[in-house]
Amino acid sequence: MSLLTNVMDHSLDDGYAEAAARKRADGAGGMPKTLRAKLGLAAGLVLAALVVTVGAAQARVAAPVVAKEREELIARIDRETEAADKLEGTVDELRDDVSARQREALRDSGGGDQAELVGILAGAVEVHGPGIKLVVDDAKEAATGGEGDPRETTGFSDTGRVRDRDMQRVVNGLWASGAEAVSINGQRLTALSAIRAAGDAILVDNKPLVPPYTVLAVGDGKNLGTRFQDSADGLYLNALQENFNIRTALSVEDDVRLPAAPSVIVRTAQPRTEKGTS
């Protein structure tokens, strides 16, 4: 208790107390005593008040200007967003028009069933038929980052998230198991389709997808599902489910419908024609 009592009785250090006593004895402490000093102090206070007042006035004047600029910026963003949406709609219309012209050209070429087959395999036409529906989703506890035993895919550790390489293996496994047409979240896959990663997002033909990833495949329904589950890629997907809690669900469907892919433009490849012998 003696230490606590000493602190309460002598809250100020002895050295500070002695310095304050000397200033009081010399007349250096407290308010200024001369008229010049008082006038100087008053002028300083007036100047400080003036600076504060001017600053507040400028802030009040600038506030409406800042608010107006903010409103103009928001309006500009809205206009540009609307313009981008219109352009995207125009692009979709043009793609549909190109696809329709391609289908018409295939019919007019006289290829008959062969032309229809080419359109199906190229993804230029909508298709439907028996097949399977495979849903692949991140683990419930999935997060971006973390430590532990990583599953190396695109250069960063995995914490229960589906990666682009996973979806590549799923699609390749379906093709190898007999799928005749495949789509992911409504994106029809073609011979030129690419499944890539951008950060944590999966892109299909440069369009970002959001989990869960719904894969539709047209094929021999039950046999297609069985062959896929027994394939190396099906076993790989099962290992992801067991080791990383990736969620999957496969069901056989009587009729699945896949949209046509955006028009594929070929700039270099040419069909080879066989010349008859004389």
Disulfide bonds with the S-S distance in Angstrom:
none
